[in-house]
Amino acid sequence: MRLLITGGAGFIGSNFVRYWVDAHPDDEVVALDLLTYAGNRANLADVEDRILFVHGDIGDLSLVETLLGDQSIDVVVNFAAESHNSLAVIDPGRFFRTNVIGTQSLLEAARRVGVARFHHISTCEVYGDLPLDTDETFTEESSYRPRTPYNASKAGADHAVRAYHETYGLPVTITNCCNNYGPYQFPEKVIALFTTNAIDDRPLPLYASTENRREWLHVLDHCRAVDAVLDRGTVGETYNVGSGVERSITQIADGVLDVLGKPLSLKTIVPDRPGHDRRYLLDSSKIKSELGWHATIPFEKGLADTVTWYAANREWWTPLLDRAPVEETAWVR
Ligand SMILES: NC(=O)c1ccc[n+]([C@@H]2O[C@H](COP(=O)([O-])OP(=O)(O)OC[C@H]3O[C@@H](n4cnc5c(N)ncnc54)[C@H](O)[C@@H]3O)[C@@H](O)[C@H]2O)c1
């Protein structure tokens, strides 16, 4: 099989490229990435000789159309996106350009050339947020109620993917995944940010709503879920991908500090981001019962391994600190 993996130099995309070449050594992988501040060739350093890397934009229709044809691509997996909610507050336009228009352009190229599968990576955040004290969860049938520019742009992309299936018969699947963590995550996202700050004895910025919770999945479990959907998922279907493991922002900070043996006094309260969602929790029973997928990495072990990875790979993340385009308190100025 020949795969085009977009956003392949980002956090989840690079983990997926590495996962795929190991799990499916006979397949050919092309990674397409614009190398924004979040994209990093170093994420692929250990697999570069086993893939073809192409520097380009998913929104460049002629480039992608030519690439799909020349490389005889069977399967597109679309990870490419602007992915940081905090940056979206400051610069929403780039989110709608890449996540909505870019995805539509990629779909159009896939429609024109013809592919066996177009798999789109989405997020739990399209469903909106949940109260902290409810038993409710989001199913694949839940309404889309995005509350932030990032969430809204991802929701728009999901609608475009479905429209290309219904209107043109493009063989699509979608996964809506909860929060990922693991190696190679840009040190702007909370676990990577807390870890890199704590290693250097810098304060950990906790949003004032410290009891807000997220559902956490190790990135390798996400990769296995996408593999399961590509292998035995039903075309036209959406699958929620979650672990069921929720942790508050306070619990995350305490866990990181504990692994590193750093003092709790590094925790510092900062104002909430505008539109800060309280909580998301997915009902992932469909992918479990229909495809036999389930999360395999316990959160405490995954967190300890991830924090340890950052401690051992300072040379990977130190150059990235100057590339982060937004500070967590930018909106209060
Ligand atoms: N990180 C999470 O917790 C999480 C959870 C659920 C879903 N997702 C989704 O997974 C996908 C990957 O997320 P991530 O955390 O790895 O993000 P990331 O920001 O680390 O990586 C995104 C990658 O896309 C590339 N990119 C951006 N615009 C591009 C364009 N126009 N053309 C080509 N490449 C472009 C970037 O250079 C980068 O390498 C995104 O679609 C995101 O919405 C992420």
The ligand as a MOL file (V3000), in Angstrom:
LIG
                    3D

  0  0  0     0  0            999 V3000
M  V30 BEGIN CTAB
M  V30 COUNTS 44 48 0 0 0
M  V30 BEGIN ATOM
M  V30 1 N -2.6900 16.8720 19.7810 0
M  V30 2 C -3.8650 16.4110 20.1470 0
M  V30 3 O -4.1110 16.1970 21.3390 0
M  V30 4 C -4.9270 16.1120 19.1220 0
M  V30 5 C -6.1050 15.4610 19.5280 0
M  V30 6 C -7.0690 15.1440 18.5680 0
M  V30 7 C -6.8590 15.4870 17.2450 0
M  V30 8 N -5.7140 16.1430 16.8960 0 CHG=1
M  V30 9 C -5.5270 16.4610 15.4680 0
M  V30 10 O -4.4140 15.6940 15.0360 0
M  V30 11 C -3.7360 16.3750 13.9880 0
M  V30 12 C -2.2690 16.5060 14.3230 0
M  V30 13 O -2.1490 17.2270 15.5510 0
M  V30 14 P -0.7210 17.4840 16.2070 0
M  V30 15 O -0.9500 17.6290 17.6660 0
M  V30 16 O 0.2380 16.4960 15.7090 0 CHG=-1
M  V30 17 O -0.3950 18.9180 15.5920 0
M  V30 18 P 1.0080 19.5930 15.2580 0
M  V30 19 O 0.7330 21.0630 15.2840 0
M  V30 20 O 2.0890 19.0420 16.1150 0
M  V30 21 O 1.3200 19.1340 13.7600 0
M  V30 22 C 0.6490 19.6660 12.6570 0
M  V30 23 C 1.5510 19.4880 11.4430 0
M  V30 24 O 0.8360 19.9570 10.2940 0
M  V30 25 C 1.7320 20.7320 9.5020 0
M  V30 26 N 0.9440 21.6870 8.7180 0
M  V30 27 C 0.2790 22.7740 9.1590 0
M  V30 28 N -0.3290 23.3900 8.1450 0
M  V30 29 C -0.0470 22.6650 7.0270 0
M  V30 30 C -0.4140 22.7870 5.6610 0
M  V30 31 N -1.1890 23.7950 5.2420 0
M  V30 32 N 0.0280 21.8580 4.7880 0
M  V30 33 C 0.8230 20.8310 5.2070 0
M  V30 34 N 1.2040 20.6780 6.4810 0
M  V30 35 C 0.7650 21.5780 7.3830 0
M  V30 36 C 2.6490 21.4090 10.4930 0
M  V30 37 O 3.8670 21.8440 9.8960 0
M  V30 38 C 2.8600 20.2880 11.5190 0
M  V30 39 O 3.9380 19.4630 11.1570 0
M  V30 40 C -4.4510 17.7130 13.8260 0
M  V30 41 O -5.3760 17.5960 12.7680 0
M  V30 42 C -5.1790 17.8900 15.1340 0
M  V30 43 O -6.3270 18.6840 14.9810 0
M  V30 44 C -4.7460 16.4670 17.7860 0
M  V30 END ATOM
M  V30 BEGIN BOND
M  V30 1 1 1 2
M  V30 2 2 2 3
M  V30 3 1 2 4
M  V30 4 1 4 5
M  V30 5 2 4 44
M  V30 6 2 5 6
M  V30 7 1 6 7
M  V30 8 2 7 8
M  V30 9 1 8 9
M  V30 10 1 8 44
M  V30 11 1 9 10
M  V30 12 1 9 42
M  V30 13 1 10 11
M  V30 14 1 11 12
M  V30 15 1 11 40
M  V30 16 1 12 13
M  V30 17 1 13 14
M  V30 18 2 14 15
M  V30 19 1 14 16
M  V30 20 1 14 17
M  V30 21 1 17 18
M  V30 22 2 18 19
M  V30 23 1 18 20
M  V30 24 1 18 21
M  V30 25 1 21 22
M  V30 26 1 22 23
M  V30 27 1 23 24
M  V30 28 1 23 38
M  V30 29 1 24 25
M  V30 30 1 25 26
M  V30 31 1 25 36
M  V30 32 1 26 27
M  V30 33 1 26 35
M  V30 34 2 27 28
M  V30 35 1 28 29
M  V30 36 1 29 30
M  V30 37 2 29 35
M  V30 38 1 30 31
M  V30 39 2 30 32
M  V30 40 1 32 33
M  V30 41 2 33 34
M  V30 42 1 34 35
M  V30 43 1 36 37
M  V30 44 1 36 38
M  V30 45 1 38 39
M  V30 46 1 40 41
M  V30 47 1 40 42
M  V30 48 1 42 43
M  V30 END BOND
M  V30 END CTAB
M  END
